Amino acid sequence: QLSIDLFGTEQSIGQNFTVRGQSFTIIGVLERMNDPINYNNIDFDHAAIISLESGKLFNGGVAQIQQINVKAQPGTDMNAFGTSIESTLEKNHDDQKDTDVFTGQEIAKPTSELFRFVSVVMAVIASISLIVGGIGIMNIMLVGVSERTREIGLRKAVGATPNAILLQFLLEAVTLCVVGGFVGLACGRLIAFGLTKIPDAQLDEANIPLWAVVLSFAFSAGTGLIFGMFPAIKAARLDPIEALRHE
């Protein structure tokens, strides 16, 4: 991205640019990253990488290193590896502990805590939404029971058992919630797809895992089952004679 900002093209090898009076020639361009900002807030899509000797020119000939990134081999004991690096740096700095060494889990800790907080907030919002939606479903079903009182009385008069009435209204509540869950899932998928089409957003195409789909429908069905129970029980307990007299 920096190459485009400076020269209008990613093919800028051989071009020259000046930083604080020092002239530099581009010998390579980093491939654009989807998530260029690392844990020290360095945006590699807008960064110019120069040699250590060139960097000293900006600081009176003295190296001023803010961070050193070390990549360990797979299977390395990160605690021992970090201790070894810390001991080496301390030895090179006349036994002064003036550096901090962070390994993978420590680097990811702030981000993990942020995602954990966001997850908790989203869970609370989702819970409130489920409760509000469930209350709405219960009210709709109660209105349905009231409007269909004579129908319920007629069904009971011709032999329908209370369990049959209970099952009927529970199925209606669950079906209503599952259909709502499908609409919500479709809307979420469309929004996620639309976000990936925003220019310069650099977002990968959304991939919704199967377990998330199954879990969403399970929550929808559970909401209908829980909040539809009271209207269904009320319908099942109606006296058929009183129900047939209902106007």
C-alpha positions as CSV (number, residue, x, y, z in Angstrom):
1,Q,0.0,0.0,0.0
2,L,2.9,2.4,0.8
3,S,4.3,1.8,-2.7
4,I,0.9,2.8,-4.2
5,D,0.7,5.9,-2.0
6,L,4.2,7.0,-3.0
7,F,4.4,6.0,-6.7
8,G,0.9,5.0,-7.7
9,T,1.9,1.4,-8.4
10,E,3.1,-1.8,-6.6
11,Q,5.8,-2.2,-9.2
12,S,8.1,0.4,-7.7
13,I,11.4,-1.6,-7.6
14,G,14.3,0.7,-8.6
15,Q,12.5,3.9,-7.6
16,N,14.1,6.3,-5.3
17,F,12.7,8.2,-2.3
18,T,14.1,10.4,0.4
19,V,13.7,10.2,4.2
20,R,15.2,13.0,6.4
21,G,17.6,14.0,3.6
22,Q,18.7,10.4,3.0
23,S,18.1,8.9,-0.4
24,F,17.0,5.2,-0.6
25,T,16.4,2.9,-3.6
26,I,13.6,0.3,-3.4
27,I,14.9,-3.3,-3.9
28,G,11.7,-5.1,-2.9
29,V,8.0,-4.7,-2.1
30,L,6.2,-6.7,0.6
31,E,3.1,-8.6,-0.4
32,R,0.0,-6.9,0.9
33,M,-1.3,-8.4,4.1
34,N,-4.9,-8.8,5.2
35,D,-4.1,-7.9,8.8
36,P,-0.9,-5.9,8.5
37,I,-0.8,-4.4,12.1
38,N,1.2,-6.5,14.5
39,Y,1.2,-6.6,18.2
40,N,3.4,-3.5,18.5
41,N,1.1,-1.5,16.2
42,I,3.4,-1.5,13.2
43,D,1.5,-1.4,10.0
44,F,3.5,-3.4,7.5
45,D,1.3,-2.2,4.6
46,H,2.5,1.4,5.3
47,A,6.0,0.7,6.5
48,A,9.4,1.1,4.8
49,I,12.1,-1.4,5.9
50,I,15.7,-0.2,5.9
51,S,19.0,-1.7,7.0
52,L,20.3,-1.3,10.6
53,E,23.3,0.8,9.3
54,S,20.9,3.1,7.5
55,G,18.8,3.4,10.5
56,K,21.8,4.6,12.6
57,L,22.1,7.6,10.3
58,F,18.9,9.0,11.8
59,N,20.2,8.6,15.4
60,G,23.7,10.0,15.4
61,G,25.2,6.7,14.4
62,V,23.7,4.8,17.4
63,A,21.4,1.9,17.0
64,Q,18.1,2.4,18.7
65,I,16.2,-0.9,18.5
66,Q,12.6,-0.9,19.8
67,Q,11.9,-4.5,19.2
68,I,13.4,-7.8,17.9
69,N,11.1,-10.4,16.4
70,V,12.3,-14.0,16.8
71,K,10.7,-17.0,15.1
72,A,11.1,-20.3,16.9
73,Q,11.1,-23.7,15.3
74,P,8.0,-25.9,15.7
75,G,8.0,-27.8,19.0
76,T,10.3,-25.4,20.8
77,D,9.8,-24.9,24.6
78,M,8.8,-21.3,24.5
79,N,9.4,-20.7,28.2
80,A,13.0,-22.0,28.0
81,F,13.5,-20.2,24.7
82,G,12.3,-16.9,26.1
83,T,14.5,-17.3,29.2
84,S,17.5,-18.0,27.0
85,I,16.9,-14.8,25.0
86,E,16.4,-12.8,28.1
87,S,19.7,-14.1,29.6
88,T,21.6,-13.3,26.4
89,L,20.3,-9.7,26.2
90,E,21.0,-9.1,29.9
91,K,24.5,-10.4,29.5
92,N,25.1,-8.1,26.4
93,H,23.7,-5.1,28.4
94,D,26.3,-5.4,31.2
95,D,23.8,-7.5,33.4
96,Q,21.2,-4.7,33.3
97,K,17.7,-5.9,32.9
98,D,16.4,-3.2,30.5
99,T,14.5,-5.4,28.1
100,D,11.2,-7.4,28.2
101,V,10.8,-10.7,26.4
102,F,7.2,-11.8,25.4
103,T,6.4,-15.2,24.0
104,G,3.3,-16.3,22.0
105,Q,0.7,-16.5,24.7
106,E,1.9,-13.3,26.4
107,I,1.8,-11.4,23.1
108,A,-1.7,-12.7,22.3
109,K,-3.0,-12.1,25.9
110,P,-4.3,-8.5,25.3
111,T,-6.0,-9.5,22.1
112,S,-7.5,-12.6,23.8
113,E,-8.8,-10.5,26.6
114,L,-10.4,-8.1,24.2
115,F,-12.1,-10.8,22.2
116,R,-13.2,-12.4,25.5
117,F,-14.8,-9.1,26.6
118,V,-16.4,-8.6,23.2
119,S,-17.7,-12.2,23.4
120,V,-19.2,-11.7,26.8
121,V,-20.9,-8.4,25.7
122,M,-22.3,-10.1,22.6
123,A,-23.6,-13.0,24.7
124,V,-25.4,-10.6,27.0
125,I,-26.9,-8.7,24.1
126,A,-27.9,-12.1,22.5
127,S,-29.5,-13.3,25.8
128,I,-31.5,-10.1,26.1
129,S,-32.6,-10.4,22.5
130,L,-33.7,-14.0,23.1
131,I,-35.7,-13.0,26.2
132,V,-37.4,-10.1,24.4
133,G,-38.1,-12.3,21.4
134,G,-39.4,-15.1,23.6
135,I,-41.8,-12.8,25.4
136,G,-43.0,-11.6,22.0
137,I,-43.6,-15.2,20.9
138,M,-45.4,-15.9,24.1
139,N,-47.7,-12.9,23.6
140,I,-48.5,-13.9,20.0
141,M,-49.3,-17.5,21.1
142,L,-51.5,-16.2,23.9
143,V,-53.4,-14.1,21.4
144,G,-53.7,-17.1,19.2
145,V,-55.1,-19.2,22.0
146,S,-57.7,-16.5,22.8
147,E,-58.8,-16.1,19.2
148,R,-59.0,-19.9,18.7
149,T,-60.8,-20.8,21.9
150,R,-63.8,-22.2,20.0
151,E,-61.6,-24.2,17.7
152,I,-59.8,-25.7,20.7
153,G,-63.2,-26.5,22.3
154,L,-64.4,-28.2,19.1
155,R,-61.2,-30.3,18.9
156,K,-61.6,-31.4,22.4
157,A,-65.3,-32.2,21.9
158,V,-64.5,-34.6,19.0
159,G,-61.8,-36.4,21.1
160,A,-58.6,-34.4,21.0
161,T,-56.6,-35.0,24.2
162,P,-54.9,-32.2,26.3
163,N,-51.5,-33.6,25.2
164,A,-52.5,-33.3,21.5
165,I,-53.5,-29.6,22.1
166,L,-50.3,-29.0,24.0
167,L,-48.2,-30.5,21.2
168,Q,-50.0,-28.5,18.5
169,F,-49.3,-25.2,20.1
170,L,-45.7,-26.1,21.0
171,L,-45.0,-27.1,17.4
172,E,-46.5,-23.8,16.2
173,A,-44.3,-21.8,18.6
174,V,-41.1,-23.8,17.6
175,T,-41.9,-23.5,13.9
176,L,-42.4,-19.7,14.3
177,C,-39.0,-19.4,16.1
178,V,-37.1,-21.6,13.6
179,V,-38.4,-19.6,10.7
180,G,-37.3,-16.4,12.4
181,G,-33.9,-18.1,13.0
182,F,-33.6,-18.9,9.3
183,V,-34.4,-15.3,8.4
184,G,-31.9,-14.0,10.9
185,L,-29.2,-16.4,9.6
186,A,-29.9,-15.3,6.0
187,C,-29.7,-11.6,6.9
188,G,-26.4,-12.2,8.8
189,R,-25.0,-14.0,5.8
190,L,-26.0,-11.3,3.4
191,I,-24.5,-8.6,5.7
192,A,-21.2,-10.5,6.0
193,F,-21.1,-11.0,2.3
194,G,-21.7,-7.3,1.7
195,L,-18.9,-6.3,4.1
196,T,-16.4,-8.3,2.0
197,K,-17.4,-6.3,-1.1
198,I,-16.6,-2.9,0.4
199,P,-13.6,-1.4,-1.5
200,D,-10.3,-1.5,0.4
201,A,-11.9,-3.3,3.3
202,Q,-9.5,-6.3,2.7
203,L,-11.9,-8.7,4.4
204,D,-11.9,-12.4,3.6
205,E,-15.1,-14.0,2.4
206,A,-17.2,-15.0,5.4
207,N,-17.3,-18.7,6.2
208,I,-20.0,-19.7,8.6
209,P,-19.2,-23.1,10.2
210,L,-21.9,-25.8,10.3
211,W,-21.9,-25.9,14.1
212,A,-22.8,-22.2,14.3
213,V,-25.8,-22.9,12.0
214,V,-26.9,-25.9,14.0
215,L,-26.5,-24.0,17.3
216,S,-28.5,-21.0,16.0
217,F,-31.4,-23.2,15.0
218,A,-31.2,-25.1,18.3
219,F,-31.4,-21.8,20.2
220,S,-34.4,-20.7,18.1
221,A,-36.2,-24.0,18.7
222,G,-35.4,-23.8,22.4
223,T,-36.7,-20.3,22.6
224,G,-40.0,-21.4,21.0
225,L,-40.2,-24.4,23.2
226,I,-39.6,-22.5,26.5
227,F,-41.8,-19.5,25.8
228,G,-44.5,-21.4,24.0
229,M,-45.0,-23.7,26.9
230,F,-47.3,-21.4,28.9
231,P,-49.7,-20.6,26.0
232,A,-49.7,-24.3,25.1
233,I,-50.5,-25.4,28.7
234,K,-53.3,-22.8,28.9
235,A,-54.8,-24.1,25.6
236,A,-54.5,-27.7,26.8
237,R,-56.3,-26.9,30.1
238,L,-59.3,-25.2,28.5
239,D,-62.7,-26.7,29.4
240,P,-64.3,-27.8,26.1
241,I,-67.8,-26.7,27.2
242,E,-66.6,-23.3,28.2
243,A,-64.5,-23.0,25.1
244,L,-67.5,-23.8,22.8
245,R,-69.5,-21.0,24.6
246,H,-66.7,-18.5,23.9
247,E,-67.7,-15.7,21.6
